[in-house]
């Protein structure tokens, strides 16, 4: 069972590439009986039609926080938490992505709709800068302050394909890309 396992077994939930294994620090997460939100408790908080009893979940999380606030006040937060297998779905509710009164089917519809919106926005961004979504990082600006494309000296091409004049919103977006760092306010 998860509560009796050591922290080394958590590696199966978060796989690490073999070439990076030496650089990964040892995890500090150690589950404590009665303090960690388990998959069993999470699944028990749902009704048959898929509604979540958010009060039970919040009580469970607050119970772990109360243990954190007891003297000597230095208990690491890593001893509390949410089981790694359910962390993503729990945070969807805690961040307000879904209404606790929504059903399982409604949540799946919302996920599909958001995935479609994301794909549409990603396609628009890829039209402006082809490297978006490719996994490559741009380390130099792709446009000048007046919106002209900056030439890529390695390939004798431009970093962006500009079929016409960029509008002001696109220029501002390209100047403030956090991965480029050309805007000092964003870095």
LINBEL-V206837 format. One line per field, one symbol per residue. phi: phi as a letter, one per 20 degrees, with the letter a starting at -180 (. if undefined). psi: psi as a letter, one per 30 degrees, with the letter a starting at -180 (. if undefined). burial: # if it has 9 or more other C-alpha atoms within 8 Angstrom, else .. A space follows every 10 residues. Layout:
phi = ???
psi = ???
burial = ???
This chain:
phi = .ffeeeffff gfecfcfffd gfeefffdfc fdgndefegf fffffeefeo feefffffff ffffffffef gemdffffed pcggfdgfff fgffenfcfg efegffffff ffffffffff ffffffffcf ffnenededc fdcefenefe feffdlcdfc edfbffefff fffffdgffe medffed
psi = leffllffff fffikkkeff effklkkfkj kkkffkjlee eeeffklegg kkifeeeeee eeeeeeeefk kgggkkfffl akkffgeeee feeefgfkkf glleeeeeee eeeeeeeeee eeeeefeejf fkgfflkkgl kfllfggkkk kjfeghakfl jjfakkleee eeeefgkefe gfjfff.
burial = ......#... #......... .........# ##..#####. .#..###..# ###...#..# #.###..#.. ........## ###..##... .##......# .###..#... .......... .#..##.### ##........ ####..#.## ##.....### #........# #..#####.# ###....
